[in-house]
């Protein structure tokens, strides 16, 4: 998990299809150097959550030469 990753926030009592979407804005390692907590930015604000309550979404960034990144004036 790294800053900028897109994640879902596990929420008790909700179906996984309704878990909030968030962006990782900071990571907090434990004394052993492993990431244990992350600060997340959601649509409604920021929160800290333990890493076990976060689901990383496997989304690859678009390459720089992707048609989605080009402009009409190219």
PyMOL commands that set and color helices and strands:
alter all, ss='L'
color gray80, all
select helices_A, chain A and resi 16-18+51-53+67-69
alter helices_A, ss='H'
color red, helices_A
select strands_A, chain A and resi 6-9+20-29+35-41+46-50+54-56
alter strands_A, ss='S'
color yellow, strands_A
deselect
rebuild
show_as cartoon
